[in-house]
């Protein structure tokens, strides 16, 4: 481990740092002044890579500051890091120890440093997340409406549902406006929308939550979205292939798009019917259609081409 790698364990109030191979360690407050100090001290060790976990959003300002300072940053899956720690025989868990594991993981595994999302994309993702939350709340309220014991409660629930539906319309307008104001995303959106079966929410979701679309291979993009089937074989036993992990929000919109494409997209419809005719279960066939749809979109965005049924 001759290359210098920095691991940062991120919590709400503090950032714990470990440097390999020097074993230097320190911590700073997770605030504006602390981030400035962090960038300054990391610049002194000239790291090859800075590694941190995806922590539900707390990593974003840290990553933004460090990338602005010119450092290569890798944001890794916490599950992968924890499994790596177990493989090293490390069962204890402290903030400082987690920073050590992250630095060692970065030095040994060399995770890819991908640039973070720009501010416009992050804001679009936040709006989409809020929209998804409101859709979930509306569904819950509609279920409560069926079991409401009194007219007063039913009226209150109906008013709440009406308010949510109004907010959803406002958010949809906001999403369309944001995409129009993002030149690169606007061109991508035209390409994605040209595919029959792609819905109005699928397009912004792919733009905001799968910015790697068009930049990776077909296998890499399927794996990133959680649509790559994994083998479960041992000796003579051959288990059923299944998908696992990936980005749930992306898979959710692709599922709805696949259902629509099976009806209205001739290429996906033929592919689905061929799988069903071969004896595949419907759920397996739909998942395969999701993966095919994603791979087609990845190719179209990479080549900057609109939908061509014969090419699918």
N, C-alpha and C positions, 0 to 999 in steps of 0.2 A: 504494500500500500504506500508507494512512494508519492503518488499524487495527493495533493492536499484537498480534502473534502470536508465540508462543514455540514453538520446535522443540527437542525433547529426543532426543538419540541415547542409547540405553540399552545398556550393556554390563554384564557380570557385576559388575565392580568400580567402574565410574565412570559418571556421568551428565554428558554434554556438552550445554550449553544455548546457544542462539542466539536473539536477539530481533530481529525486524524491526518497524519500519524503522530502529531505532536502531543496529543491528549490535553491541549489547552481547553479550558472550559470557563464559561461565565454566564451570567444572565442579565437581562435588561428588562425594564417595564414594557409592557405591550401598549405603548402610547406613542404619540408623535415624536417626542424627544428620544424615547427609547429606540424607535426605529432608525432615527438619524445616527444614534450611537452605534447601533448594530451594524449599519452599512459602513461606518467609519472603521470599526474594529475588524470587520471581515476583510476590508480592503488591505489591511496590514498583513494578512496571511496569504493573500493572492490565491484563492481556492480554484480548483478546476471545476468544482461543482458544489452547489448548495442544495441540500435535500431537506424536504419537509413533508409532513403528512397532509392529506386532505382532511380538514377539520370542520367541514360544514360552513365555510366562509371566513373563519378567522385567519386563514392563511393568505387571503387575497391581498390585504394591504401590505403584509410582509413581503409577499412575492413582488408586488408592484414596485415597492421601494427598492428592493434588491435588483430587479431587472432594469429599473431606471438607472441604477448605479453601474450597470454593465455586467452583472454576475449571471452565470447560467444557473437556472433553478429547475429542479425536478420535484414535482408534487406527486407523491406516491400513495398507493392504496394502504391504509393502516393495517388491513388484514395481512398483506404481504410482509410488512415489516414485523408484525407480531409473530408470524410463522418463522421468519428469519431469526428472530430472537430466540424462539424455542429451539431452533436447530443449533444454536450456539450454546444451549443449556442455560439460557438466562430466563429465569422464572419470575424474578422480582420486577417491579415496575415503579420507577420514580421518574420525575421529569428529566433530571440529569442523565439517568440511565437510558431513557428513551432517546435523548439527543445523541448519546454515544452509539446506540443501535442504528439510528438513522444515518449517522456519519459512516459507520462501518458498512451498512447496507449499500450506501452510495459508492463507496470505494470498491466493494466486492462485485456488486451487481451492475454498476454503471447504468442506472436508469436514464432514459432519454429525457433531455431537457427541452421541453416544448415551450415556446413563448406563451405567456398568459393572454387572456382575452382583453381586448381594448375596452375602454370605458363604455362606449355605446353598446357593445355586445353584452357587457355585464348588466347594464340597465335594462336591456331587452329581456335578458334571462330573469331578472328580478320581477318584471311585469308579468312574464309568462308563469312564473312560480306563484305569484299572487292570484292570477287567473285560475290556475289549477286548484288552489286552496278554496277559492270561492265556489268553484264547481262542486267540490267535495262537500262544502257546507250546504249548498243548495240541495244536493242529493239527500243529505241527512235530514234537512228540514222537510223535504217532501215525504220522507218515510215517517217522520213524526206527525205530519198532518193526517195521515191515515189513522193514527191511533190517538189523536187529540181528544180528551174527554169532554171538552166544552166548546161552545161557539166562540167565546172570548179568546181562548187559546188558539183556535183555528184561525181566527181573524188576525191575530198577532203573527202567526207563522206565515200566513199568506202575504202580509205586509212585508215581512222579512224577505221572503222569496222574491217578491216584486222588486225590492230594493237591490237584491243581489243580481237579478237579471238586468236591471238598469246599469249597475256597475260593470257587469260583464260586457255589455254593449259599448260602454265608454272605454274599457280596456282593449276591446277589439279594435276600436278606432285608433287608440293610442299605439297599438302594435303596428297597424298598417302605416301610420305616420312615421314611426321610428324607422321602419324598413325603407321607406321612401327617402329618408334623410341619410341613409347609409349607402353610399354609391356601390361599394363592392358587394354588400349584402343584397342590394336591389337587383343586381345582375344575376346573382346566384338564385334569388327568389324566382325570377322569371323562368330559369331553367328547371327548378324543382317543380314549380306549378304546372309546367307543360306536360307532366306525366299524369295520365288519367288515373284517378283514384287518390291523388294527393289532396288532402283537405286544407282548409284555410288555417288551421292551427298547426298542422304538420310542418308547413314551410317555416314559420318563425321558430318553431321548436328546434328544427334541424340547424337553422342558422345560429341560434344562441347556444344550444346545448351539445351540438356536434360540429364545432368549427373546423374539425379535422377533415370533414367531408371533402373529397376531391384531392386530398393531400397524402392519403395512405393507400396501401394495396387493398385488394378486395378482402383478403384474409384479416388484415389489420383492422379495417373499418368494421367488419362483422364482429370481431372479438371485442372491440371497443364498445360497441352497442350491446354486447351480451347476446349475440345471435350466432356465435360460432359453436357448433356441436362438439362436445367433449366425449372422447372414448371412455368406456368403462369395461375394459377387458383385463383378464388375468388367466394365463394358461389357456385352457380350452374354453373357458367361459367368455362369452361375448355379451356384455350388458347393453342396455338400451342407451343410445346417444341422447344427450340432453344439453340444453343451454344453461348457462349459469353466470351470474354477475353482470357487469356492464352497467349502462346508464338506463335506469328504469323509465325515466320520463321519455326518452327517445324510443324505447321499446313500446311504450304505451301508445304513442301516436302512430308508430309504424304498424301496430296491430290493427288499429282502426282503418288505416290507409290500405292495408292488405285486404281486409274484408271488402272495402269499397272497390279495390282494383280487381278482385276476383269476379265482381259483377260487371265492371265497366271497362276494364283494361284487357284487350284481347290477348296480349302476350301473357299476362299474369293468369288470366282465366284458363288459357290453354295449358299453362304449366301446372296449375292446380288440378285441373281435370286429369292430366297425365299421371300425377302422383296418386290421386284417388283411384284411378284405374289400375295402378300398380299395387293397390292394396294398402296404401299408407293411411294411417288414421287422420281424421280431419284436423286435429290440433297440430300434428306433425306437418301436414301439408300447408297449413296456414303459416306456421313458423318458417317453413322453407320459402314461402312467398314473401314473407317479411324480409328475409335475408336477401332474396333475389332482387326485391324492390330497392333495398339499400345499396346493393352492389351496382345496380343500374344507375341510381342517382349519383353514386360516387364516381362512376365512369363519366357520366354526363357533365358533372361539375368540373372534373379534372380536364376534360377535353373541350369544355365550354360549348357544348352542343345541346340543342333542344331535343325533345322526345322524338324518337324515330322507331316506330313499332317493329319494323323489320330487323333492326339492330338488336332488339331485345331477345 
